[in-house]
Amino acid sequence: MSKGLMGDPAAVPHLLPWLAESSEERVYDVHHALVRLTGRDALRPDGASGAAYVAAVRAA
Protein backbone atom coordinates (compact mmCIF):
# COMPACT_ATOMS: atom_id res chain seq x y z
CA MET A 1 0.00 0.00 0.00
CA SER A 2 1.35 3.43 -0.83
CA LYS A 3 2.07 5.98 1.88
CA GLY A 4 -0.63 8.16 0.34
CA LEU A 5 -3.31 5.78 1.66
CA MET A 6 -2.02 5.70 5.24
CA GLY A 7 -4.56 7.41 7.49
CA ASP A 8 -7.10 7.62 4.68
CA PRO A 9 -10.33 5.62 5.17
CA ALA A 10 -10.47 5.27 1.38
CA ALA A 11 -7.85 2.52 1.90
CA VAL A 12 -10.45 0.29 3.58
CA PRO A 13 -11.81 -1.30 0.37
CA HIS A 14 -8.23 -2.17 -0.62
CA LEU A 15 -7.56 -3.83 2.75
CA LEU A 16 -10.69 -5.99 2.90
CA PRO A 17 -9.39 -8.50 0.32
CA TRP A 18 -6.09 -8.62 2.23
CA LEU A 19 -8.01 -9.51 5.39
CA ALA A 20 -9.76 -12.36 3.61
CA GLU A 21 -6.63 -13.68 1.87
CA SER A 22 -3.76 -12.99 4.30
CA SER A 23 -1.87 -15.67 6.14
CA GLU A 24 -2.56 -16.07 9.85
CA GLU A 25 0.54 -14.03 10.67
CA ARG A 26 -0.72 -11.02 8.70
CA VAL A 27 -4.39 -11.00 9.77
CA TYR A 28 -3.62 -9.10 13.00
CA ASP A 29 -1.77 -6.39 11.07
CA VAL A 30 -4.52 -5.96 8.49
CA HIS A 31 -7.22 -5.94 11.19
CA HIS A 32 -5.24 -3.38 13.19
CA ALA A 33 -4.94 -1.14 10.10
CA LEU A 34 -8.70 -1.36 9.53
CA VAL A 35 -9.40 -0.41 13.16
CA ARG A 36 -7.03 2.55 12.94
CA LEU A 37 -8.53 3.78 9.67
CA THR A 38 -12.18 3.38 10.59
CA GLY A 39 -12.21 3.76 14.37
CA ARG A 40 -14.32 0.58 14.57
CA ASP A 41 -13.27 -2.83 15.78
CA ALA A 42 -15.25 -5.79 14.42
CA LEU A 43 -14.28 -7.75 17.53
CA ARG A 44 -15.77 -5.08 19.80
CA PRO A 45 -19.16 -4.30 18.29
CA ASP A 46 -20.78 -0.96 19.04
CA GLY A 47 -23.47 -1.18 21.71
CA ALA A 48 -23.21 -4.93 22.18
CA SER A 49 -22.98 -6.31 25.70
CA GLY A 50 -23.46 -9.60 27.47
CA ALA A 51 -24.65 -12.44 25.26
CA ALA A 52 -24.96 -10.12 22.24
CA TYR A 53 -21.30 -9.16 22.59
CA VAL A 54 -20.22 -12.80 22.89
CA ALA A 55 -22.26 -13.77 19.83
CA ALA A 56 -20.88 -10.87 17.78
CA VAL A 57 -17.28 -11.67 18.67
CA ARG A 58 -17.76 -15.33 17.83
CA ALA A 59 -19.38 -14.40 14.52
CA ALA A 60 -16.53 -12.03 13.66
PQR file with spaces between the fields and no chain letter, atoms N, CA, C, O and H, PARSE charges and radii, in Angstrom:
ATOM       1  N    MET     1       0.857   -1.175    0.000 -0.4000 1.5000
ATOM       2  CA   MET     1       0.000    0.000    0.000 -0.0000 2.0000
ATOM       3  C    MET     1       0.897    1.229    0.000  0.5500 1.7000
ATOM       4  O    MET     1       1.907    1.261    0.703 -0.5500 1.4000
ATOM       5  N    SER     2       0.542    2.218   -0.767 -0.4000 1.5000
ATOM       6  CA   SER     2       1.351    3.425   -0.829 -0.0000 2.0000
ATOM       7  C    SER     2       1.161    4.270    0.414  0.5500 1.7000
ATOM       8  O    SER     2       0.136    4.179    1.090 -0.5500 1.4000
ATOM       9  H    SER     2      -0.278    2.192   -1.337  0.4000 1.0000
ATOM      10  N    LYS     3       2.165    5.099    0.715 -0.4000 1.5000
ATOM      11  CA   LYS     3       2.074    5.977    1.878 -0.0000 2.0000
ATOM      12  C    LYS     3       0.907    6.942    1.764  0.5500 1.7000
ATOM      13  O    LYS     3       0.404    7.421    2.780 -0.5500 1.4000
ATOM      14  H    LYS     3       2.998    5.173    0.166  0.4000 1.0000
ATOM      15  N    GLY     4       0.469    7.236    0.552 -0.4000 1.5000
ATOM      16  CA   GLY     4      -0.629    8.157    0.337 -0.0000 2.0000
ATOM      17  C    GLY     4      -1.938    7.650    0.932  0.5500 1.7000
ATOM      18  O    GLY     4      -2.823    8.450    1.234 -0.5500 1.4000
ATOM      19  H    GLY     4       0.878    6.848   -0.273  0.4000 1.0000
ATOM      20  N    LEU     5      -2.076    6.345    1.105 -0.4000 1.5000
ATOM      21  CA   LEU     5      -3.306    5.784    1.655 -0.0000 2.0000
ATOM      22  C    LEU     5      -3.276    5.668    3.178  0.5500 1.7000
ATOM      23  O    LEU     5      -4.316    5.443    3.796 -0.5500 1.4000
ATOM      24  H    LEU     5      -1.357    5.695    0.859  0.4000 1.0000
ATOM      25  N    MET     6      -2.109    5.815    3.787 -0.4000 1.5000
ATOM      26  CA   MET     6      -2.024    5.698    5.238 -0.0000 2.0000
ATOM      27  C    MET     6      -2.836    6.808    5.904  0.5500 1.7000
ATOM      28  O    MET     6      -2.647    7.984    5.596 -0.5500 1.4000
ATOM      29  H    MET     6      -1.264    5.997    3.285  0.4000 1.0000
ATOM      30  N    GLY     7      -3.719    6.447    6.795 -0.4000 1.5000
ATOM      31  CA   GLY     7      -4.556    7.415    7.485 -0.0000 2.0000
ATOM      32  C    GLY     7      -5.792    7.814    6.698  0.5500 1.7000
ATOM      33  O    GLY     7      -6.579    8.636    7.168 -0.5500 1.4000
ATOM      34  H    GLY     7      -3.872    5.491    7.046  0.4000 1.0000
ATOM      35  N    ASP     8      -5.977    7.262    5.532 -0.4000 1.5000
ATOM      36  CA   ASP     8      -7.104    7.619    4.678 -0.0000 2.0000
ATOM      37  C    ASP     8      -8.110    6.468    4.660  0.5500 1.7000
ATOM      38  O    ASP     8      -7.787    5.379    4.185 -0.5500 1.4000
ATOM      39  H    ASP     8      -5.338    6.594    5.151  0.4000 1.0000
ATOM      40  N    PRO     9      -9.331    6.693    5.174 -0.5600 1.5000
ATOM      41  CA   PRO     9     -10.330    5.622    5.169  0.2800 2.0000
ATOM      42  C    PRO     9     -10.634    5.068    3.778  0.5500 1.7000
ATOM      43  O    PRO     9     -11.207    3.984    3.663 -0.5500 1.4000
ATOM      44  N    ALA    10     -10.267    5.779    2.739 -0.4000 1.5000
ATOM      45  CA   ALA    10     -10.469    5.268    1.383 -0.0000 2.0000
ATOM      46  C    ALA    10      -9.634    4.011    1.140  0.5500 1.7000
ATOM      47  O    ALA    10      -9.856    3.304    0.158 -0.5500 1.4000
ATOM      48  H    ALA    10      -9.802    6.659    2.832  0.4000 1.0000
ATOM      49  N    ALA    11      -8.679    3.729    2.022 -0.4000 1.5000
ATOM      50  CA   ALA    11      -7.851    2.524    1.897 -0.0000 2.0000
ATOM      51  C    ALA    11      -8.609    1.272    2.312  0.5500 1.7000
ATOM      52  O    ALA    11      -8.199    0.162    1.975 -0.5500 1.4000
ATOM      53  H    ALA    11      -8.499    4.304    2.820  0.4000 1.0000
ATOM      54  N    VAL    12      -9.712    1.435    3.041 -0.4000 1.5000
ATOM      55  CA   VAL    12     -10.446    0.285    3.579 -0.0000 2.0000
ATOM      56  C    VAL    12     -10.838   -0.715    2.495  0.5500 1.7000
ATOM      57  O    VAL    12     -10.581   -1.905    2.672 -0.5500 1.4000
ATOM      58  H    VAL    12     -10.045    2.337    3.316  0.4000 1.0000
ATOM      59  N    PRO    13     -11.444   -0.301    1.386 -0.5600 1.5000
ATOM      60  CA   PRO    13     -11.812   -1.295    0.365  0.2800 2.0000
ATOM      61  C    PRO    13     -10.615   -2.087   -0.165  0.5500 1.7000
ATOM      62  O    PRO    13     -10.769   -3.232   -0.589 -0.5500 1.4000
ATOM      63  N    HIS    14      -9.430   -1.485   -0.144 -0.4000 1.5000
ATOM      64  CA   HIS    14      -8.233   -2.170   -0.615 -0.0000 2.0000
ATOM      65  C    HIS    14      -7.725   -3.175    0.415  0.5500 1.7000
ATOM      66  O    HIS    14      -7.073   -4.155    0.055 -0.5500 1.4000
ATOM      67  H    HIS    14      -9.305   -0.554    0.200  0.4000 1.0000
ATOM      68  N    LEU    15      -8.018   -2.939    1.692 -0.4000 1.5000
ATOM      69  CA   LEU    15      -7.558   -3.827    2.748 -0.0000 2.0000
ATOM      70  C    LEU    15      -8.475   -5.023    2.972  0.5500 1.7000
ATOM      71  O    LEU    15      -8.020   -6.067    3.439 -0.5500 1.4000
ATOM      72  H    LEU    15      -8.548   -2.142    1.984  0.4000 1.0000
ATOM      73  N    LEU    16      -9.751   -4.891    2.648 -0.4000 1.5000
ATOM      74  CA   LEU    16     -10.686   -5.991    2.896 -0.0000 2.0000
ATOM      75  C    LEU    16     -10.277   -7.288    2.200  0.5500 1.7000
ATOM      76  O    LEU    16     -10.342   -8.346    2.825 -0.5500 1.4000
ATOM      77  H    LEU    16     -10.121   -4.043    2.268  0.4000 1.0000
ATOM      78  N    PRO    17      -9.860   -7.250    0.933 -0.5600 1.5000
ATOM      79  CA   PRO    17      -9.392   -8.502    0.323  0.2800 2.0000
ATOM      80  C    PRO    17      -8.147   -9.057    1.027  0.5500 1.7000
ATOM      81  O    PRO    17      -7.984  -10.272    1.138 -0.5500 1.4000
ATOM      82  N    TRP    18      -7.277   -8.170    1.497 -0.4000 1.5000
ATOM      83  CA   TRP    18      -6.092   -8.618    2.229 -0.0000 2.0000
ATOM      84  C    TRP    18      -6.518   -9.368    3.489  0.5500 1.7000
ATOM      85  O    TRP    18      -5.930  -10.392    3.835 -0.5500 1.4000
ATOM      86  H    TRP    18      -7.409   -7.183    1.407  0.4000 1.0000
ATOM      87  N    LEU    19      -7.533   -8.858    4.167 -0.4000 1.5000
ATOM      88  CA   LEU    19      -8.005   -9.506    5.390 -0.0000 2.0000
ATOM      89  C    LEU    19      -8.498  -10.917    5.076  0.5500 1.7000
ATOM      90  O    LEU    19      -8.228  -11.856    5.824 -0.5500 1.4000
ATOM      91  H    LEU    19      -8.011   -8.026    3.885  0.4000 1.0000
ATOM      92  N    ALA    20      -9.207  -11.058    3.988 -0.4000 1.5000
ATOM      93  CA   ALA    20      -9.761  -12.362    3.608 -0.0000 2.0000
ATOM      94  C    ALA    20      -8.678  -13.332    3.134  0.5500 1.7000
ATOM      95  O    ALA    20      -8.811  -14.543    3.316 -0.5500 1.4000
ATOM      96  H    ALA    20      -9.426  -10.295    3.380  0.4000 1.0000
ATOM      97  N    GLU    21      -7.612  -12.814    2.531 -0.4000 1.5000
ATOM      98  CA   GLU    21      -6.632  -13.676    1.869 -0.0000 2.0000
ATOM      99  C    GLU    21      -5.296  -13.789    2.590  0.5500 1.7000
ATOM     100  O    GLU    21      -4.463  -14.607    2.198 -0.5500 1.4000
ATOM     101  H    GLU    21      -7.504  -11.831    2.383  0.4000 1.0000
ATOM     102  N    SER    22      -5.065  -12.998    3.627 -0.4000 1.5000
ATOM     103  CA   SER    22      -3.764  -12.992    4.297 -0.0000 2.0000
ATOM     104  C    SER    22      -3.523  -14.262    5.098  0.5500 1.7000
ATOM     105  O    SER    22      -4.453  -14.943    5.531 -0.5500 1.4000
ATOM     106  H    SER    22      -5.741  -12.334    3.946  0.4000 1.0000
ATOM     107  N    SER    23      -2.247  -14.552    5.277 -0.4000 1.5000
ATOM     108  CA   SER    23      -1.868  -15.665    6.139 -0.0000 2.0000
ATOM     109  C    SER    23      -2.208  -15.311    7.584  0.5500 1.7000
ATOM     110  O    SER    23      -2.445  -14.145    7.902 -0.5500 1.4000
ATOM     111  H    SER    23      -1.492  -13.999    4.925  0.4000 1.0000
ATOM     112  N    GLU    24      -2.231  -16.308    8.448 -0.4000 1.5000
ATOM     113  CA   GLU    24      -2.563  -16.066    9.852 -0.0000 2.0000
ATOM     114  C    GLU    24      -1.671  -15.005   10.474  0.5500 1.7000
ATOM     115  O    GLU    24      -2.129  -14.212   11.296 -0.5500 1.4000
ATOM     116  H    GLU    24      -2.039  -17.255    8.189  0.4000 1.0000
ATOM     117  N    GLU    25      -0.407  -14.986   10.090 -0.4000 1.5000
ATOM     118  CA   GLU    25       0.545  -14.033   10.667 -0.0000 2.0000
ATOM     119  C    GLU    25       0.202  -12.583   10.309  0.5500 1.7000
ATOM     120  O    GLU    25       0.512  -11.666   11.070 -0.5500 1.4000
ATOM     121  H    GLU    25      -0.035  -15.631    9.422  0.4000 1.0000
ATOM     122  N    ARG    26      -0.428  -12.379    9.166 -0.4000 1.5000
ATOM     123  CA   ARG    26      -0.724  -11.019    8.696 -0.0000 2.0000
ATOM     124  C    ARG    26      -2.105  -10.520    9.089  0.5500 1.7000
ATOM     125  O    ARG    26      -2.352   -9.315    9.045 -0.5500 1.4000
ATOM     126  H    ARG    26      -0.680  -13.124    8.548  0.4000 1.0000
ATOM     127  N    VAL    27      -3.011  -11.411    9.471 -0.4000 1.5000
ATOM     128  CA   VAL    27      -4.388  -10.998    9.769 -0.0000 2.0000
ATOM     129  C    VAL    27      -4.419   -9.940   10.860  0.5500 1.7000
ATOM     130  O    VAL    27      -5.167   -8.969   10.744 -0.5500 1.4000
ATOM     131  H    VAL    27      -2.810  -12.390    9.506  0.4000 1.0000
ATOM     132  N    TYR    28      -3.623  -10.099   11.925 -0.4000 1.5000
ATOM     133  CA   TYR    28      -3.616   -9.104   12.998 -0.0000 2.0000
ATOM     134  C    TYR    28      -3.252   -7.732   12.442  0.5500 1.7000
ATOM     135  O    TYR    28      -3.901   -6.737   12.765 -0.5500 1.4000
ATOM     136  H    TYR    28      -3.015  -10.888   12.019  0.4000 1.0000
ATOM     137  N    ASP    29      -2.220   -7.676   11.612 -0.4000 1.5000
ATOM     138  CA   ASP    29      -1.767   -6.389   11.074 -0.0000 2.0000
ATOM     139  C    ASP    29      -2.836   -5.726   10.212  0.5500 1.7000
ATOM     140  O    ASP    29      -3.065   -4.521   10.316 -0.5500 1.4000
ATOM     141  H    ASP    29      -1.693   -8.484   11.349  0.4000 1.0000
ATOM     142  N    VAL    30      -3.487   -6.515    9.361 -0.4000 1.5000
ATOM     143  CA   VAL    30      -4.520   -5.956    8.495 -0.0000 2.0000
ATOM     144  C    VAL    30      -5.715   -5.503    9.333  0.5500 1.7000
ATOM     145  O    VAL    30      -6.266   -4.427    9.099 -0.5500 1.4000
ATOM     146  H    VAL    30      -3.300   -7.494    9.276  0.4000 1.0000
ATOM     147  N    HIS    31      -6.116   -6.321   10.309 -0.4000 1.5000
ATOM     148  CA   HIS    31      -7.222   -5.940   11.188 -0.0000 2.0000
ATOM     149  C    HIS    31      -6.878   -4.658   11.949  0.5500 1.7000
ATOM     150  O    HIS    31      -7.715   -3.763   12.070 -0.5500 1.4000
ATOM     151  H    HIS    31      -5.668   -7.195   10.499  0.4000 1.0000
ATOM     152  N    HIS    32      -5.665   -4.570   12.454 -0.4000 1.5000
ATOM     153  CA   HIS    32      -5.239   -3.381   13.186 -0.0000 2.0000
ATOM     154  C    HIS    32      -5.307   -2.140   12.287  0.5500 1.7000
ATOM     155  O    HIS    32      -5.755   -1.081   12.725 -0.5500 1.4000
ATOM     156  H    HIS    32      -4.985   -5.297   12.355  0.4000 1.0000
ATOM     157  N    ALA    33      -4.868   -2.270   11.041 -0.4000 1.5000
ATOM     158  CA   ALA    33      -4.936   -1.145   10.105 -0.0000 2.0000
ATOM     159  C    ALA    33      -6.378   -0.720    9.877  0.5500 1.7000
ATOM     160  O    ALA    33      -6.675    0.474    9.840 -0.5500 1.4000
ATOM     161  H    ALA    33      -4.504   -3.131   10.685  0.4000 1.0000
ATOM     162  N    LEU    34      -7.279   -1.691    9.724 -0.4000 1.5000
ATOM     163  CA   LEU    34      -8.697   -1.355    9.526 -0.0000 2.0000
ATOM     164  C    LEU    34      -9.272   -0.634   10.737  0.5500 1.7000
ATOM     165  O    LEU    34     -10.034    0.320   10.583 -0.5500 1.4000
ATOM     166  H    LEU    34      -7.038   -2.661    9.754  0.4000 1.0000
ATOM     167  N    VAL    35      -8.918   -1.079   11.939 -0.4000 1.5000
ATOM     168  CA   VAL    35      -9.397   -0.413   13.160 -0.0000 2.0000
ATOM     169  C    VAL    35      -8.884    1.016   13.205  0.5500 1.7000
ATOM     170  O    VAL    35      -9.637    1.938   13.519 -0.5500 1.4000
ATOM     171  H    VAL    35      -8.300   -1.855   12.064  0.4000 1.0000
ATOM     172  N    ARG    36      -7.607    1.206   12.893 -0.4000 1.5000
ATOM     173  CA   ARG    36      -7.026    2.552   12.937 -0.0000 2.0000
ATOM     174  C    ARG    36      -7.659    3.483   11.896  0.5500 1.7000
ATOM     175  O    ARG    36      -7.863    4.667   12.162 -0.5500 1.4000
ATOM     176  H    ARG    36      -6.996    0.457   12.639  0.4000 1.0000
ATOM     177  N    LEU    37      -7.961    2.958   10.738 -0.4000 1.5000
ATOM     178  CA   LEU    37      -8.525    3.781    9.665 -0.0000 2.0000
ATOM     179  C    LEU    37      -9.993    4.123    9.894  0.5500 1.7000
ATOM     180  O    LEU    37     -10.440    5.220    9.558 -0.5500 1.4000
ATOM     181  H    LEU    37      -7.795    1.996   10.522  0.4000 1.0000
ATOM     182  N    THR    38     -10.739    3.185   10.465 -0.4000 1.5000
ATOM     183  CA   THR    38     -12.183    3.384   10.589 -0.0000 2.0000
ATOM     184  C    THR    38     -12.630    3.776   11.984  0.5500 1.7000
ATOM     185  O    THR    38     -13.716    4.332   12.151 -0.5500 1.4000
ATOM     186  H    THR    38     -10.376    2.294   10.738  0.4000 1.0000
ATOM     187  N    GLY    39     -11.807    3.495   12.996 -0.4000 1.5000
ATOM     188  CA   GLY    39     -12.205    3.760   14.374 -0.0000 2.0000
ATOM     189  C    GLY    39     -13.183    2.725   14.905  0.5500 1.7000
ATOM     190  O    GLY    39     -13.739    2.904   15.988 -0.5500 1.4000
ATOM     191  H    GLY    39     -10.925    3.044   12.861  0.4000 1.0000
ATOM     192  N    ARG    40     -13.402    1.646   14.165 -0.4000 1.5000
ATOM     193  CA   ARG    40     -14.324    0.585   14.571 -0.0000 2.0000
ATOM     194  C    ARG    40     -13.580   -0.737   14.608  0.5500 1.7000
ATOM     195  O    ARG    40     -12.740   -1.021   13.754 -0.5500 1.4000
ATOM     196  H    ARG    40     -12.950    1.500   13.285  0.4000 1.0000
ATOM     197  N    ASP    41     -13.901   -1.529   15.602 -0.4000 1.5000
ATOM     198  CA   ASP    41     -13.269   -2.828   15.775 -0.0000 2.0000
ATOM     199  C    ASP    41     -14.336   -3.903   15.658  0.5500 1.7000
ATOM     200  O    ASP    41     -15.238   -3.973   16.492 -0.5500 1.4000
ATOM     201  H    ASP    41     -14.584   -1.298   16.295  0.4000 1.0000
ATOM     202  N    ALA    42     -14.244   -4.737   14.636 -0.4000 1.5000
ATOM     203  CA   ALA    42     -15.246   -5.792   14.416 -0.0000 2.0000
ATOM     204  C    ALA    42     -15.339   -6.745   15.598  0.5500 1.7000
ATOM     205  O    ALA    42     -16.375   -7.378   15.800 -0.5500 1.4000
ATOM     206  H    ALA    42     -13.511   -4.679   13.958  0.4000 1.0000
ATOM     207  N    LEU    43     -14.276   -6.856   16.376 -0.4000 1.5000
ATOM     208  CA   LEU    43     -14.284   -7.751   17.530 -0.0000 2.0000
ATOM     209  C    LEU    43     -14.876   -7.095   18.768  0.5500 1.7000
ATOM     210  O    LEU    43     -15.091   -7.760   19.781 -0.5500 1.4000
ATOM     211  H    LEU    43     -13.434   -6.341   16.212  0.4000 1.0000
ATOM     212  N    ARG    44     -15.137   -5.808   18.696 -0.4000 1.5000
ATOM     213  CA   ARG    44     -15.770   -5.079   19.797 -0.0000 2.0000
ATOM     214  C    ARG    44     -16.931   -4.290   19.236  0.5500 1.7000
ATOM     215  O    ARG    44     -16.828   -3.076   19.062 -0.5500 1.4000
ATOM     216  H    ARG    44     -14.963   -5.267   17.874  0.4000 1.0000
ATOM     217  N    PRO    45     -18.029   -4.954   18.952 -0.5600 1.5000
ATOM     218  CA   PRO    45     -19.163   -4.303   18.292  0.2800 2.0000
ATOM     219  C    PRO    45     -19.753   -3.148   19.102  0.5500 1.7000
ATOM     220  O    PRO    45     -19.836   -3.210   20.328 -0.5500 1.4000
ATOM     221  N    ASP    46     -20.149   -2.118   18.407 -0.4000 1.5000
ATOM     222  CA   ASP    46     -20.781   -0.961   19.041 -0.0000 2.0000
ATOM     223  C    ASP    46     -22.069   -1.370   19.736  0.5500 1.7000
ATOM     224  O    ASP    46     -22.919   -2.027   19.134 -0.5500 1.4000
ATOM     225  H    ASP    46     -20.082   -2.068   17.410  0.4000 1.0000
ATOM     226  N    GLY    47     -22.219   -0.991   20.985 -0.4000 1.5000
ATOM     227  CA   GLY    47     -23.467   -1.177   21.708 -0.0000 2.0000
ATOM     228  C    GLY    47     -23.770   -2.595   22.142  0.5500 1.7000
ATOM     229  O    GLY    47     -24.775   -2.826   22.814 -0.5500 1.4000
ATOM     230  H    GLY    47     -21.529   -0.458   21.474  0.4000 1.0000
ATOM     231  N    ALA    48     -22.937   -3.546   21.783 -0.4000 1.5000
ATOM     232  CA   ALA    48     -23.206   -4.931   22.178 -0.0000 2.0000
ATOM     233  C    ALA    48     -22.669   -5.185   23.577  0.5500 1.7000
ATOM     234  O    ALA    48     -21.580   -4.732   23.931 -0.5500 1.4000
ATOM     235  H    ALA    48     -22.120   -3.359   21.237  0.4000 1.0000
ATOM     236  N    SER    49     -23.454   -5.923   24.373 -0.4000 1.5000
ATOM     237  CA   SER    49     -22.983   -6.314   25.699 -0.0000 2.0000
ATOM     238  C    SER    49     -23.551   -7.684   26.037  0.5500 1.7000
ATOM     239  O    SER    49     -24.494   -8.156   25.403 -0.5500 1.4000
ATOM     240  H    SER    49     -24.338   -6.291   24.085  0.4000 1.0000
ATOM     241  N    GLY    50     -22.971   -8.301   27.030 -0.4000 1.5000
ATOM     242  CA   GLY    50     -23.456   -9.600   27.468 -0.0000 2.0000
ATOM     243  C    GLY    50     -23.448  -10.630   26.366  0.5500 1.7000
ATOM     244  O    GLY    50     -22.465  -10.762   25.636 -0.5500 1.4000
ATOM     245  H    GLY    50     -22.204   -7.917   27.545  0.4000 1.0000
ATOM     246  N    ALA    51     -24.543  -11.363   26.242 -0.4000 1.5000
ATOM     247  CA   ALA    51     -24.651  -12.436   25.260 -0.0000 2.0000
ATOM     248  C    ALA    51     -24.542  -11.907   23.831  0.5500 1.7000
ATOM     249  O    ALA    51     -24.007  -12.590   22.958 -0.5500 1.4000
ATOM     250  H    ALA    51     -25.341  -11.255   26.835  0.4000 1.0000
ATOM     251  N    ALA    52     -25.045  -10.693   23.585 -0.4000 1.5000
ATOM     252  CA   ALA    52     -24.960  -10.115   22.242 -0.0000 2.0000
ATOM     253  C    ALA    52     -23.507   -9.854   21.867  0.5500 1.7000
ATOM     254  O    ALA    52     -23.109  -10.065   20.721 -0.5500 1.4000
ATOM     255  H    ALA    52     -25.479  -10.137   24.295  0.4000 1.0000
ATOM     256  N    TYR    53     -22.720   -9.397   22.827 -0.4000 1.5000
ATOM     257  CA   TYR    53     -21.303   -9.162   22.588 -0.0000 2.0000
ATOM     258  C    TYR    53     -20.598  -10.481   22.277  0.5500 1.7000
ATOM     259  O    TYR    53     -19.833  -10.574   21.317 -0.5500 1.4000
ATOM     260  H    TYR    53     -23.043   -9.226   23.758  0.4000 1.0000
ATOM     261  N    VAL    54     -20.860  -11.492   23.092 -0.4000 1.5000
ATOM     262  CA   VAL    54     -20.222  -12.797   22.890 -0.0000 2.0000
ATOM     263  C    VAL    54     -20.585  -13.346   21.512  0.5500 1.7000
ATOM     264  O    VAL    54     -19.708  -13.838   20.802 -0.5500 1.4000
ATOM     265  H    VAL    54     -21.481  -11.417   23.872  0.4000 1.0000
ATOM     266  N    ALA    55     -21.821  -13.275   21.131 -0.4000 1.5000
ATOM     267  CA   ALA    55     -22.261  -13.775   19.826 -0.0000 2.0000
ATOM     268  C    ALA    55     -21.599  -13.007   18.689  0.5500 1.7000
ATOM     269  O    ALA    55     -21.192  -13.606   17.693 -0.5500 1.4000
ATOM     270  H    ALA    55     -22.533  -12.875   21.708  0.4000 1.0000
ATOM     271  N    ALA    56     -21.488  -11.691   18.825 -0.4000 1.5000
ATOM     272  CA   ALA    56     -20.879  -10.874   17.779 -0.0000 2.0000
ATOM     273  C    ALA    56     -19.404  -11.188   17.622  0.5500 1.7000
ATOM     274  O    ALA    56     -18.907  -11.283   16.500 -0.5500 1.4000
ATOM     275  H    ALA    56     -21.818  -11.204   19.634  0.4000 1.0000
ATOM     276  N    VAL    57     -18.699  -11.350   18.731 -0.4000 1.5000
ATOM     277  CA   VAL    57     -17.276  -11.675   18.672 -0.0000 2.0000
ATOM     278  C    VAL    57     -17.074  -13.040   18.028  0.5500 1.7000
ATOM     279  O    VAL    57     -16.191  -13.216   17.188 -0.5500 1.4000
ATOM     280  H    VAL    57     -19.103  -11.273   19.642  0.4000 1.0000
ATOM     281  N    ARG    58     -17.885  -13.991   18.421 -0.4000 1.5000
ATOM     282  CA   ARG    58     -17.763  -15.327   17.832 -0.0000 2.0000
ATOM     283  C    ARG    58     -18.067  -15.297   16.341  0.5500 1.7000
ATOM     284  O    ARG    58     -17.412  -15.995   15.566 -0.5500 1.4000
ATOM     285  H    ARG    58     -18.602  -13.849   19.103  0.4000 1.0000
ATOM     286  N    ALA    59     -19.036  -14.511   15.931 -0.4000 1.5000
ATOM     287  CA   ALA    59     -19.378  -14.402   14.516 -0.0000 2.0000
ATOM     288  C    ALA    59     -18.265  -13.730   13.728  0.5500 1.7000
ATOM     289  O    ALA    59     -17.991  -14.100   12.586 -0.5500 1.4000
ATOM     290  H    ALA    59     -19.568  -13.944   16.561  0.4000 1.0000
ATOM     291  N    ALA    60     -17.629  -12.746   14.339 -0.4000 1.5000
ATOM     292  CA   ALA    60     -16.531  -12.031   13.664 -0.0000 2.0000
ATOM     293  C    ALA    60     -15.364  -12.954   13.452  0.5500 1.7000
ATOM     294  O    ALA    60     -14.343  -12.542   12.901 -0.5500 1.4000
ATOM     295  H    ALA    60     -17.852  -12.446   15.266  0.4000 1.0000
